């Protein structure tokens, strides 16, 4: 075989075969989801003795998560969010914990960075309340730095953690279906 012909065959195999990745989200048997109001079960009354592991209350975190989930489903997987009666899947989410942990210290022992973790329990039910999406605890995380040119606020990190949690929930739903 000549070199140009062999090169052509190799290119044809690569272009026709692709990389083998297939996105199944929009072709799966789910086209709509109902996102129930997010239940906030974060216990802010617990008194922790250390600043490295705190629960904290952020107003409207539950409704913020629900709104972001709706947008994420639509943009990420083309799954519509609709009312409970007409949906293929009813998604229930419960916020379990908010954690703020010190992750980096200076030489003198001062905290330089924190990690925000937001845990939620996710379960999906189909018709007649049958569980079709097994319960799973999903965690969204974000780090923030206190000083320097890369410093940001805890509020910004919380929004990043919420976005990470939402992304992971949508990925879980799409992968399971």
C-alpha positions as CSV (number, residue, x, y, z in Angstrom):
1,X,0.0,0.0,0.0
2,X,1.1,3.5,-0.7
3,X,1.7,6.0,2.1
4,X,-1.1,8.4,1.1
5,X,-3.6,5.6,1.0
6,X,-2.5,4.2,4.3
7,X,-2.7,7.7,5.9
8,X,-6.1,8.1,4.4
9,X,-7.2,4.8,6.0
10,X,-5.8,5.7,9.4
11,X,-7.6,9.1,9.3
12,X,-10.8,7.4,8.2
13,X,-10.7,4.9,11.1
14,X,-10.1,7.7,13.7
15,X,-12.8,10.0,12.3
16,X,-15.4,7.3,11.8
17,X,-14.7,5.5,15.1
18,X,-14.4,8.5,17.3
19,X,-13.1,8.2,20.8
20,X,-15.9,5.8,22.0
21,X,-17.5,8.3,24.3
22,X,-21.3,8.5,24.2
23,X,-23.5,10.9,26.1
24,X,-26.6,9.0,27.1
25,X,-28.4,11.6,29.1
26,X,-30.8,12.9,26.5
27,X,-31.4,9.4,24.9
28,X,-32.3,7.7,28.2
29,X,-35.9,7.0,29.2
30,X,-36.1,10.1,31.4
31,X,-37.2,13.3,29.9
32,X,-38.6,15.2,32.8
33,X,-37.9,15.6,36.5
34,X,-39.7,17.2,39.4
35,X,-37.4,18.7,42.0
36,X,-39.2,18.6,45.4
37,X,-38.5,21.5,47.7
38,X,-35.1,20.9,49.3
39,X,-35.3,20.0,53.0
40,X,-32.7,21.7,55.1
41,X,-31.8,19.4,58.0
42,X,-28.6,21.1,58.9
43,X,-28.5,21.3,62.7
44,X,-27.1,24.7,63.5
45,X,-27.8,24.3,67.2
46,X,-24.9,21.8,67.7
47,X,-22.0,23.5,69.5
48,X,-18.6,22.4,68.1
49,X,-15.6,23.1,70.3
50,X,-13.3,23.7,67.3
51,X,-13.5,26.3,64.6
52,X,-12.3,23.6,62.2
53,X,-15.7,21.9,62.0
54,X,-18.7,24.2,62.1
55,X,-22.3,24.1,61.1
56,X,-23.6,27.5,59.9
57,X,-26.9,28.8,58.6
58,X,-27.1,30.4,55.2
59,X,-30.5,31.8,54.4
60,X,-32.2,30.5,51.3
61,X,-29.6,27.8,50.6
62,X,-32.3,25.2,50.0
63,X,-34.2,27.3,47.5
64,X,-30.9,28.4,45.8
65,X,-30.0,24.7,45.4
66,X,-33.4,23.9,43.9
67,X,-33.3,26.8,41.4
68,X,-29.7,25.9,40.4
69,X,-30.7,22.3,39.9
70,X,-33.5,23.2,37.6
71,X,-31.1,25.4,35.4
72,X,-28.4,22.7,35.5
73,X,-30.8,19.9,34.3
74,X,-31.9,22.0,31.4
75,X,-28.5,23.1,30.3
76,X,-26.5,20.0,31.1
77,X,-28.8,17.1,30.1
78,X,-31.8,18.6,28.3
79,X,-34.0,17.1,31.0
80,X,-37.0,19.4,31.6
81,X,-38.1,20.2,35.2
82,X,-41.9,20.1,35.5
83,X,-44.6,19.6,38.0
84,X,-44.8,16.4,40.1
85,X,-47.8,14.8,38.4
86,X,-46.3,14.7,34.9
87,X,-42.7,14.0,35.6
88,X,-40.7,10.8,35.0
89,X,-38.7,11.2,38.2
90,X,-39.4,12.9,41.5
91,X,-36.1,14.0,43.0
92,X,-35.9,14.6,46.8
93,X,-32.9,16.3,48.3
94,X,-32.2,16.8,52.0
95,X,-29.3,19.0,53.2
96,X,-27.5,17.1,55.9
97,X,-24.4,19.1,56.9
98,X,-22.3,22.2,56.3
99,X,-18.7,21.9,57.3
100,X,-15.9,24.4,57.4
101,X,-12.5,22.8,57.9
102,X,-9.1,24.4,58.1
103,X,-6.9,22.9,55.4
104,X,-3.8,25.1,55.3
105,X,-1.8,26.8,58.0
106,X,1.1,29.2,58.1
107,X,4.4,28.4,59.8
108,X,3.1,30.2,62.9
109,X,0.0,28.1,63.0
110,X,-2.5,30.7,61.7
111,X,-5.2,29.3,59.4
112,X,-4.7,30.4,55.8
113,X,-7.3,28.4,54.0
114,X,-10.6,26.6,54.6
115,X,-12.6,23.9,52.8
116,X,-16.4,24.2,52.7
117,X,-18.3,20.9,52.4
118,X,-22.0,20.7,51.8
119,X,-23.6,17.2,52.2
120,X,-27.0,16.3,50.8
121,X,-29.0,13.1,50.6
122,X,-30.5,12.5,47.2
123,X,-33.2,10.0,46.3
124,X,-35.4,9.6,43.2
125,X,-38.8,8.1,43.0
126,X,-40.9,7.1,40.0
127,X,-44.5,6.3,39.6
128,X,-46.4,5.1,42.7
129,X,-43.5,6.3,44.9
130,X,-41.2,3.4,43.8
131,X,-37.5,4.2,44.4
132,X,-35.8,4.3,41.0
133,X,-32.8,6.3,42.0
134,X,-31.1,4.8,45.0
135,X,-30.4,7.0,47.9
136,X,-26.9,8.5,47.9
137,X,-25.1,11.1,50.0
138,X,-23.4,13.6,47.7
139,X,-20.9,16.3,48.8
140,X,-20.1,19.6,47.2
141,X,-16.8,21.2,48.1
142,X,-15.0,24.5,47.7
143,X,-11.8,26.0,49.2
144,X,-11.2,29.6,50.1
145,X,-8.0,31.4,51.0
146,X,-8.0,34.1,53.7
147,X,-5.1,36.3,52.6
148,X,-3.1,37.2,49.5
149,X,-4.0,38.0,46.0
150,X,-6.1,34.8,45.7
151,X,-8.2,35.5,48.8
152,X,-11.9,35.2,48.6
153,X,-14.8,35.2,51.0
154,X,-16.7,32.3,52.8
155,X,-19.9,33.4,51.0
156,X,-18.2,33.0,47.6
157,X,-16.9,29.5,48.7
158,X,-20.4,28.6,49.8
159,X,-21.8,29.5,46.3
160,X,-19.0,27.4,44.7
161,X,-19.8,24.5,47.0
162,X,-23.5,24.7,46.1
163,X,-22.6,24.8,42.5
164,X,-20.4,21.7,42.9
165,X,-23.2,19.9,44.8
166,X,-25.7,20.7,42.1
167,X,-23.3,19.5,39.4
168,X,-22.7,16.2,41.2
169,X,-26.4,15.6,41.8
170,X,-27.2,16.2,38.1
171,X,-24.4,13.9,37.1
172,X,-25.6,11.2,39.4
173,X,-29.1,11.4,38.1
174,X,-28.0,11.3,34.4
175,X,-25.5,8.4,35.0
176,X,-28.2,6.3,36.8
177,X,-30.7,6.8,34.1
